[in-house]
Amino acid sequence: MSVWRRPDGDLVRGLDFSRRAMPYMMKGRNESVFYFDENVQLPKADAWLRAFNVAHPGMSADIFHLALWAVRDCMVRWPTMNRFVMGGRLYQRREITFTYAVKRRLKDTGSGGADMATVKRTFPPDEAFEDLVAAIADQTRQERFGGPTHTDRELRVILKLPGVLRRVFVAAMRVLDAYGVLPRKWIDGDPMYTSAFLAHMASFGMPAGYHHLYEYGTAGVFVVLGRPTTDPGSPTSGPDRRRTMRVTFSFDERTEDGMIAWRSIQHFKRILEDPGAVAGLEGLTEAPEVSTTGVNPGPDSGSAAADAPEPPGARIASNGHQGGALDASGGVRHDAAAGAAGGSE
């Protein structure tokens, strides 16, 4: 592997002088961070998610899944938002990867903080929303119940070293990273080498705060989804409830200018406020038609079906049961999907 040729990104060439100079004038991400915030209206998103879950039994999509899809779509439309600075140079990332936290235990153990696992996932540019929801549920179960992760095992070994050797090890990793010769295996397995970090604070009942960027790794975007609040005059529950969610964004302005960042945030807001009007999400709330080709129902089948006694529990299922959702999210409540499907807090 040659110097400056990273396994996770390509060196951006042909930049203007000011953009090339920025990493030397502002060396760290938190020295270069720019903050945005938006209040997102959720009534249409809540209704869309309820309809999606009814049309897809067994799935429990919520506002976090929609936010992940929206951020992915922003980076597809504006690839320059998927860049990072390392070693004073600007790189274009080759994949779209997001990192978020998963609760390993659903309750606070009282031991000084929740037991969390950090999940990193690659999001293909053309991945359908229903595939995204299913894949996140599967990966979250694996991270929660699959035992220590690769990162956990590496950290356990490093933390056994004396403090001085730990500092030497971290310093050596930073040098290798700056020159672009950090092994791909390390980058792929480390959740801090990612396009964006997302956090849904609703799982803690917290509002959205402005989060710092991490100097370690390559994440240049941090998105925080706060706990939705009920609008004044709105019912406190039910399908007519109107909610607003505050979302904050932190991004490294060395990677792209504020105008492009603002356009991508507005696109993110449009998706969350009216997902049914967005290309790639339209039509997903319609239940698939069941084929009856080759079936001879017989002359009296319609009346017989109408007169047949209703099986126990059928009325409950027809009134909005969403395919066995456990803990409001298919048994997979995570930091980034803490509300109930399609509109619960």
Beta strands, then each sheet from edge to edge (+ up, - down):
strand 1: 9-11
strand 2: 33-41
strand 3: 83-86
strand 4: 89-93
strand 5: 97-103
strand 6: 116-122
strand 7: 196-200
strand 8: 221-225
strand 9: 229-230
strand 10: 243-252
sheet 1: 1+ 4- 3+
sheet 2: 2+ 10- 8+ 7+ 5+ 6-
sheet 3: 2+ 10- 9+
end
